[in-house]
Amino acid sequence: MAKKSKIAKSKKLLKKRSTYLKSGERKKNRVSTRGVNRCKITGRPRGYMRFFGLSRLTFRELASKGELPGVVKSSK
């Protein structure tokens, strides 16, 4: 599991980034801090699959159990 402080920080940065993009004002030479996408279940930052919002490990586990609709193995 990811540390709660890391998860909270990434949520805060994603919120800050979205409000910045909505405002429409762009300052010259401004570097925006990049928000980190994390797995919705485990909080893992690496191996993130954007379409499902899960890490590769969680995705594989749920797909093998048949809990992800529309996902099937390519080989039988």
VENVEN-V243510 format. One line per field, one symbol per residue. phi: phi as a letter, one per 30 degrees, with the letter a starting at -180 (. if undefined). A space follows every 10 residues. Layout:
# VENVEN-V243510
phi=???
This chain:
# VENVEN-V243510
phi=.ddddddddd dddddddddd dddidccdhc cddddcdbdd cciddcidcd dcibdddded dddddiccdi cbddcc
